[in-house]
Amino acid sequence: MELMKVKFVVPIEPLPQTRPRFSRFGGVYFPKSFQEYKVTISKAAVLAMQGLEPMTGELKAVLKFYRKYKRISCRYGDCDNLSKAVLDACNGIVYADDSQIVSVTCTKYTDKDKPRIEIEIQRAEKSAELTIDKANDIISE
């Protein structure tokens, strides 16, 4: 039987995807704290998968980011950058490639006592395609 859904929580302060840094010798790297962040998410994904093969087919992701403080600054990151870091960390573990993700729902919350990321990956529903087709039929009439 093929896995239909995986859901897990990573007890960590959410971080947005950072831009790569360039060394004076021409190398490209990410800050150590960000690398450790992605490794923590990857380890949680491995535990959640319990040795199962990565999911196949079209998938949707529901990501909930709970941060300690409500920050208005760009430094905290928007949903796009928060999601990118998580989806990259799950690549090759929860799914074979992040190109399988066809839908992402991202929500940011504040929880000063329990910062965390709630991750849910599941099969994409085919009904969404039918809804789009129906909408196109109505528009073209």
Salt bridges, closest charged atoms under 4 A:
GLU2 OE2 - ARG123 NH2 2.42
ASP88 OD2 - LYS38 NZ 3.93
ASP88 OD2 - LYS84 NZ 3.19
ASP111 OD2 - ARG116 NH1 2.90
GLU118 OE2 - ARG116 NE 3.18
GLU120 OE2 - LYS5 NZ 3.75
GLU120 OE1 - LYS7 NZ 3.82
GLU125 OE2 - LYS60 NZ 3.71
